[in-house]
Amino acid sequence: MKIAIIGAGNLGLSIAKGILNSNGATSMYLTKRNVRSISEYEKYGNVTVTPDNREAVAKCDILIFAVQPGHFASILESVKDLFTDNHVIISTITGFELNRIEDVIGTDRYIIRSMPNTAISVGESMTCICSNEKGKKRIELAKAIFNRMGHSMEIPESQMQAATVICASGIAFWMRLIRATTQGAIQLGFDAREAQELAMHTCNGAAKLLIESGNHPEEEIDRVTTPMGCTIQGLNEMEHQGLSSSLIQGIVASYDKITEFKKR
């Protein structure tokens, strides 16, 4: 596949790393106004770095846009005359809905919205995907791209804002939980390096248990709690201090904020 990433910022580069590390592209174009900061990617051999979006669009079939929302419409306008029936347009821009993209480039294009997270750079993204009517014919292609870098799920566009909170912002939420566990381990006597290693691998194992078993979290909790034991004592104290309710309230607050952005 010939893939262009238009806008090689933090997210764009995370996607690029994920695709390159999984050998998901025969060739790749990365675009950015100042290419000096991304010139190192040319070491891959099949990567071209350029400030010219039109060059990238002309040379590639799959176009992944990872630009700032305020620049997206004008960038689409500047390259839309180059689009052919082979082009698949994949947007990662938060809050930029399918109908707004169609307003710029028309309804007769394969248009897909995706919401990956930064774990895509290590092949572990949870990516949510939706499309316009014509884009449904390329949904499986988009899923195949993102499944090489984690797991993807097709959802209605109406749920994309919620998916942004759970999956994209969710990386930060989980990082904070890992940090808190690390701090707890330090208080119990481990040094900082050991504490983080314990926390992050335990978190990774917990997720894999659910993925592999298909169990509900409470089923796995039951396996490690015993009557009058230390695990249930700790869980009950965490709930007493508001662990679950604060997490849910934080998720809802994040969703309210992204909804506020949409209204502007």
Order of alpha helices (4+ residues) and beta strands (2+ residues): beta-alpha-beta-beta-alpha-beta-alpha-beta-alpha-beta-beta-alpha-beta-alpha-alpha-alpha-alpha-alpha-alpha
